[in-house]
Amino acid sequence: MAERARLSGVAAGLAERAAAMLARLAEAPLAPGLYLIATPIGHLGDITLRALAALSTADVLYCEDTRHSRILLAHYAIERSTRAYHEHNAERERPRILAELAAGRSVAVIADAGTPVIADPGYKLVRAAIAAGHRVSSLPGPSALLAALATAGLATDTFLFAGFLPPRRAARQARLRELAGIAATLILFEAPSRLAACLDDIDAVFGEREAAVARELTKLHEEVRRGSPALLAAWARETPPKGEMVIILGPPVRRPVTDETIAAGLSPLLAHMRLSEAVRTVAEGLGVPRARAYQLALALQRDWERGRGPPGDGPPSPEQG
């Protein structure tokens, strides 16, 4: 009973403070401009007080799907008109929005979930508004890609969001080859129906790499699976998951470069390149110190001078390098 009374008191205090803050925000009119408002990706409690105030007071509210956004608005008793703005009507609606901004109105834009203009064509509206000299503001909040990154347990110091991969296998693998060498954690969105096939392609192109799949983030059945791409692909095939998927891939693992690997890179180059050029080429290609590559190049030259080198004219002398 004592704990219940304590929690009841905490809740009452929070409600009072939140209500006072929300009232102050709602009473202050929004300045003219374009407002990009982040909305919950699942749990409706993740909405911010600033977002609620802006959704209530903006002169015009554009939604990716007005029917979907009605659920959020109704939950917080926000009764107002809405307009649709999505990839299918963007070319028609963009001039209308710019006209509203030119008239000095505040225009709010929300996506179905998360932060607007991330992985959708809404950035064209932002560019147009900036070009026309209008104010553009972001009201930050929920983001599926950041929530997935934070819970994956993979490196977060450098990461790249690559959006959705192409749906067809050949194009998807080509895109993965472009991403394979990037020294960063990669974040991808994928539809559940293509998850297993996508992970198979990641395994084929990337090989062994730390990975995770996050789904239903902030919802009742939230789940983060961790493992290799191959293991995750097997899981996705056995129990096809539901909900929006976020794939997180750890950066490439740098394996130790052996002397044998460096020598194998130097040997064909020394036969037709200056020593310094061969050393620079191999050192940069393998990511090793030039001094190390230089010492191995000299050792190769000594071997060749003793008659243990490849046939032909042999490498240039150190003086040529």
SVG drawing of the C-alpha trace seen along z (x, -y; Angstrom):
<svg xmlns="http://www.w3.org/2000/svg" viewBox="-12 -36 85 59">
<polyline fill="none" stroke="black" stroke-width="0.4" points="0.0,0.0 2.8,-2.4 4.5,-1.8 1.2,-2.4 0.7,-5.6 4.2,-6.8 3.8,-6.0 0.4,-7.8 2.0,-10.9 4.8,-10.7 2.3,-10.4 0.3,-13.3 3.4,-15.5 4.4,-14.5 1.0,-15.2 0.8,-18.6 4.3,-19.6 3.6,-18.2 0.2,-19.9 1.7,-23.3 4.5,-22.9 2.1,-21.8 -0.2,-24.8 2.7,-27.2 3.8,-25.7 0.2,-25.6 -0.4,-29.2 2.7,-30.5 1.8,-30.7 4.2,-29.0 6.2,-31.4 5.7,-31.1 7.7,-28.2 7.9,-24.5 7.9,-22.2 9.0,-18.6 7.6,-16.8 8.7,-13.3 5.9,-11.0 5.9,-7.7 7.2,-4.6 4.9,-2.4 4.3,-3.4 2.0,-6.5 3.6,-7.6 6.8,-8.5 5.3,-11.7 7.0,-14.9 5.2,-17.8 6.5,-20.2 5.1,-17.8 1.7,-17.8 1.6,-21.6 2.7,-22.0 0.2,-19.4 -2.5,-21.3 -1.6,-24.8 0.1,-24.7 -2.0,-26.6 -1.8,-23.6 -1.0,-19.9 0.2,-17.6 0.3,-13.8 1.8,-11.0 -1.5,-9.1 -4.3,-11.1 -6.2,-7.9 -3.2,-6.6 -2.4,-9.9 -6.0,-10.1 -5.2,-7.4 -2.4,-9.6 -4.5,-12.8 -7.6,-11.1 -5.5,-9.6 -4.5,-13.0 -7.9,-14.6 -6.5,-16.8 -9.5,-17.7 -8.4,-19.4 -8.3,-19.2 -5.4,-17.5 -4.1,-17.2 -2.1,-14.4 1.4,-14.8 3.2,-11.6 5.2,-10.5 2.2,-10.1 0.9,-13.6 4.1,-15.5 4.5,-17.2 1.0,-18.6 1.0,-19.5 4.5,-21.0 3.5,-24.3 0.5,-24.6 2.6,-24.2 5.1,-26.8 2.2,-29.1 1.0,-28.6 4.5,-29.4 4.7,-32.5 1.5,-33.7 3.1,-33.6 1.5,-30.4 3.0,-27.7 2.9,-24.3 3.5,-21.1 4.5,-17.8 4.4,-14.3 5.2,-10.9 3.3,-7.7 5.9,-7.0 9.3,-8.5 11.0,-11.5 9.7,-13.0 11.8,-13.0 14.0,-10.1 13.9,-7.5 11.1,-9.3 11.0,-12.0 10.0,-14.7 13.5,-16.2 12.4,-17.8 9.9,-19.9 12.6,-20.9 15.0,-21.9 12.2,-23.9 11.3,-25.7 15.0,-26.6 15.4,-27.8 12.4,-30.1 13.8,-31.5 11.4,-30.0 12.2,-28.9 12.6,-25.1 12.5,-23.6 12.8,-20.0 10.9,-18.9 13.0,-15.8 11.7,-12.6 11.4,-8.9 13.6,-7.4 13.6,-3.7 17.1,-3.7 18.6,-5.4 16.5,-3.1 17.8,-0.1 21.4,-1.3 21.3,-2.0 20.0,1.5 22.0,3.6 25.2,3.6 27.4,2.7 29.8,-0.2 28.0,-3.6 30.9,-6.0 30.6,-5.9 27.5,-4.7 25.7,-5.0 22.0,-4.8 21.5,-3.3 17.7,-3.2 16.0,-0.4 18.0,1.9 16.7,2.6 14.0,5.3 15.5,7.4 18.4,9.7 20.9,8.6 20.5,4.9 20.5,5.6 23.8,7.5 25.3,4.7 24.3,2.1 25.7,4.3 29.1,4.5 29.2,0.7 28.6,0.7 30.8,3.7 34.0,1.7 32.6,-1.2 34.3,-1.3 31.1,-2.0 28.1,-0.3 25.4,-0.1 21.7,-0.6 19.1,0.7 15.3,0.8 13.7,3.9 10.2,5.3 9.5,8.5 8.6,10.4 12.2,9.8 14.1,10.1 15.4,13.6 16.5,13.0 18.1,9.8 20.1,11.4 21.2,14.2 22.6,11.6 24.3,9.8 25.9,13.1 27.0,13.8 28.5,10.3 29.8,9.4 30.6,12.9 31.1,13.2 30.1,9.9 28.3,9.0 24.7,8.2 21.3,7.6 17.7,7.3 15.3,5.1 11.5,5.3 8.4,3.9 10.5,1.3 8.8,-0.3 5.8,2.1 4.5,5.0 6.4,7.6 9.7,5.6 12.6,7.9 16.2,7.5 18.0,10.6 21.7,10.7 24.1,13.0 25.8,13.5 23.8,12.7 23.6,16.4 22.1,17.2 19.7,14.3 18.6,15.4 17.9,18.9 15.8,17.5 13.8,15.3 13.1,18.3 12.0,20.5 9.7,18.0 8.9,15.2 8.7,12.1 6.1,9.3 6.4,5.6 9.0,3.1 12.5,4.4 15.8,2.6 19.0,4.4 22.2,3.3 25.6,4.5 28.8,4.0 31.8,2.5 34.2,4.8 36.5,6.7 40.1,5.8 42.1,9.0 45.9,8.8 47.9,8.4 50.8,11.0 54.2,10.5 53.4,13.1 50.4,11.1 52.5,7.9 55.2,9.8 52.7,11.3 51.5,7.8 55.0,6.4 56.4,9.2 54.7,8.5 54.9,4.8 58.7,4.7 59.4,6.3 58.1,3.2 57.8,0.3 60.2,-1.8 60.6,-0.5 59.1,-3.5 56.0,-3.4 55.5,0.3 55.8,-0.2 53.4,-3.1 50.8,-1.2 50.9,1.9 51.0,0.0 48.0,-2.1 46.1,0.9 46.6,3.1 46.5,0.3 50.0,1.1 52.9,-1.2 55.1,-2.1 58.2,-1.3 57.0,2.3 56.3,2.7 59.7,1.1 61.6,3.5 59.9,6.5 60.6,5.0 64.3,4.8 64.2,8.4 62.6,9.5 65.3,7.7 68.0,9.4 66.5,12.8 66.3,12.0 69.9,10.9 70.9,14.3 69.1,16.0 66.0,17.0 63.7,14.5 61.4,14.9 62.7,15.2 63.3,12.1 65.2,8.9 64.6,8.7 63.5,5.7 65.1,2.3 67.9,1.6 67.2,-0.3 68.9,-3.4 66.3,-3.5 63.6,-3.8"/>
</svg>
